[in-house]
Amino acid sequence: MEQFIIDGGRPLNGTVIPSGNKNAALPLLAATLLTDQPVVLHNVPHIRDVETMCHLLADLGVDVEDRGGHTVAFHAREVRKVALDPALSKEIRASVLLAGPMLARVGQLSLPPPGGDVIGRRRVDTHLLALQALGSQIDADGQFELRVPTVLKGADILLDEMSVTATENAVMAAVLARGQTIIRNAASEPHIQDLCNFLNQAGARISGVGTNTLVIEGVECLGGGEFTISPDYIEIGSFIGLGAVTFGEIRIKGVIPDQLRMIKMVFERLGVRMRFDGQDLVVASGQRLQVQDDAGGAVPKIEDMPWPGFPTDLMSIAIVVATQAAGTVLIHEKLFENRLYFVDRLIGMGARIILCDPHRAVIVGPSQLHGDRLESPDIRAGMALLIAALCAEGRSVIRNIGQIDRGYEQIEKKLQALGAAIERVRV
């Protein structure tokens, strides 16, 4: 097992290049099953979840070639299996993304229960209802047996929740279905836009990209091609939080400003100063973090919402920033009932936090954090604890860093380049 040893309290300065969007890479990898032509993806992040998805695809018969420099080639000439490896599926939530492509390509899939972060119940019902509407039959007995008795047919689908992965599954199944499909209450995050743009480039006919209503005209087949994954706006948000609490100046290269408008707005409510410089985002040095009260001096609230709202994956980072900001703020995490449970680690480091219930916490800052022995419970909480350790006085040890590795590529090397005292050790 590996762990991080961090000596905190140092200002971090320099330039960082964000990796490709993890949440775009995973559905794009799954989409390579939709064509028997070669597909080349650029800016693929080298993280554990992507490696696991590549192993799942290879196990199904896809040729996977790492060409270096974050470029990976895929060629699904044929699909040799219709059952996913249970051990690999257990490692990542994204294994469920293979359902739509497999039903579209071969009409059958044995899907073990997907794994991933333990941040509360993560239902798959929305996926199943959408795939059933397109003509698939599903039996659930320990694992999910999915099959298409005849062919997938277009349908008018209203998703019962604005699920990102269910939207992606429905889109990937619908592009090869007969006739027209309308997906209403669709999620519209940047990674869904990446997926739709790639599929359109390969010959799909998807309109409404970036909105909550997608209209898909089914086609006979898709071609191959090349596509570059957009930068990971969640990683960018993590570096905004890092820069804010470590008091140096951090320049984040190659961002897409339109993807960061709500993220910038929310962090500015915690007093973070930043600016766009062309395609770069600069977090200013010497931050004086101050919570911006609501009108009349009321305690403000930060809450996650579907796109273009503030992403749930950045709530943990916002909590750490709030511990360093003067004032009081209410954090309302609406989506996952276990995401806030990591705050007991922050309280142990000296933060003043009242956990009201599984979805709400009140943070009173600023608090001087001190180093501690920590455990990474999931990807985002693990990164939040790493940021907390970097701004804390003294030494911290973070165990179970494999969780962080699932979503952040070579994070300790990026931090070392900014001047952080962090070391990866095997124990």
Summary of the structure (lengths in Angstrom):
residues: 427
radius of gyration: 21.6
end to end distance: 5.6
largest distance: 64.3
contacts: 1577
relative contact order: 0.15
helix: 36%
strand: 26%
